[in-house]
Amino acid sequence: MELRSVEELMDLLYACRGVRDATRRPAPSVDLHDHALRTAALLRRARPADKELQLAGLVRPVGRLLSPADPAGRAGRAADAVRPLLGPRVAGLVWLHPRRGVPADGDLLSLRQADEDALTSVFDAGVLEDWRTVLELVSVHNSPMRTVD
């Protein structure tokens, strides 16, 4: 599945509400929607200018919905889904995130740290609609229809 619009992505992110990821041990199961918002918010605090990194934290959980029966394939499915919309960098971060044996650069380390911190952090991370403008900006920037001036 390839996401072709911000609206499709927003629908998928909304569908994460109430879905719990119980595969993360020893952490308690977490609501994917809330976890995504907290991860993105933590990345916004740590790296305010890096919108693509923030969005990687936001969209990473969609793999759980796209590949519920294949935990090993979730990151790849999520990366493939967001690549046409959000570009290769976001897709790459989403794909590499769970691969712990992969040498990590600063971006990947920041994403992993925010992901872990979001499991135990309790704060108001806002609502998904707060991210629509950022999603639209990154989507337009990565659009294949974009003209170069």
Disulfide bonds with the S-S distance in Angstrom:
none
